[in-house]
Amino acid sequence: MKPSSQPAPTAEPLVSVVIATHNRPAVLRQALKSLIGQTLQDWEAIVVGDACRPDTAATVSAFCDSRISYIDLPVNFGEQSGPNSIGFARARGRFIAILNHDDLWFPDHLASMSGWIEATGADVVIARGAVVESAASRESLHSVVGMGRDGFYDPVITVGFGSAQMFRRTSLPILGPWRPAAQCVCESSQDWLFRAWRKGAVIATMPHLTVLMLHSGKREGSYAGDTAREQEDLMDAMSAPDALRLKILGNVEEPRVPTRFRYLKRRLLAALGVHPRAREFRRRFARGAFIAMLRKKRGLPPMPGREPTVDELKARYSKGHDKPEDN
């Protein structure tokens, strides 16, 4: 189905889409194409650059779409939680959806998600998402995330990354912002969901595959060059969405199901405030070490300092406005 013609901007769009980005304009271009190709066209997009080069602003401007705004942070935050939370604060829509700049949506994502959140009355909805393995790892199987229990979030089995999340703007006072990665043991997106669940938020899961996730942390040196071949190929295949879904699902590894004893043990820990996913991460990483590992694999320098000295500030400014510190 082709999207309808672009509507005139409204005071309150149905959906605000928040896109955090840093110096990968090629993948950002494909993510925005997947947004513009949505069957539901009543949206605004808030692209938040994390101290980006000028080519990111040029990429956004090239779409000539008044629904897309761009904000560039003057100082590098270093990871997604800060830019996302800024986007949440600026959103005007009834619902807020997140789109990571290297991920893609099927054309019916926004229509399906907004319908599901209305039907369930939930604060948050999580779509099914396929984690697409790198084309370089041809023997690796994809995985599907976003499964719940009886249609709702289960802290033991549910994994819902950012691009699969939509929530009500009126629920933000309960949900709160994402915490900085340095304060989380596991991913900020999973930490946010677990804390929302603990606060009593209703989190539904939608049984429809509408998201493709191409995690940069699984692609060596993903930030070293500005390429988007995988996203481009998938966007070409998106013209036949169900055929693409079948192709992806044909190469999926079945999720592991915990034994009843293991499940009940983890559920008890969750009720006591211990996130099962964070517990697994804690065995492998110290607090903040996970994001440090991801940055190294992506080809990025260590996290920028939050409290730079005067000499460090002078060194930053001496680089010139067009050469901000890398993410």
Sequence and secondary structure as in RCSB ss.txt:
>XXXX:A:sequence
MKPSSQPAPTAEPLVSVVIATHNRPAVLRQALKSLIGQTLQDWEAIVVGDACRPDTAATVSAFCDSRISYIDLPV
NFGEQSGPNSIGFARARGRFIAILNHDDLWFPDHLASMSGWIEATGADVVIARGAVVESAASRESLHSVVGMGRD
GFYDPVITVGFGSAQMFRRTSLPILGPWRPAAQCVCESSQDWLFRAWRKGAVIATMPHLTVLMLHSGKREGSYAG
DTAREQEDLMDAMSAPDALRLKILGNVEEPRVPTRFRYLKRRLLAALGVHPRAREFRRRFARGAFIAMLRKKRGL
PPMPGREPTVDELKARYSKGHDKPEDN
>XXXX:A:secstr
          SS SEEEEEEE S HHHHHHHHHHHHT S   EEEEEEESS  HHHHHHHHTT  TTEEEEE SS
   STHHHHHHHHHH  SSEEEE  TT EE TTHHHHHHHHHHHHT SEEEEEEEE   TT TT  BEEE   BT
TB  TTT    GGGEEEEGGGHHHH     GGG SS HHHHHHHHHHHTT  EEEEEEEEEEE  GGGSTTTTTS
   HHHHHHHHHTTSHHHHHHHHHTTB       HHHHHHHHHHHHTT  HHHHHHHHH  TTHHHHHHHHHHT 
 S   SS  HHHHHHHHHT TTS    
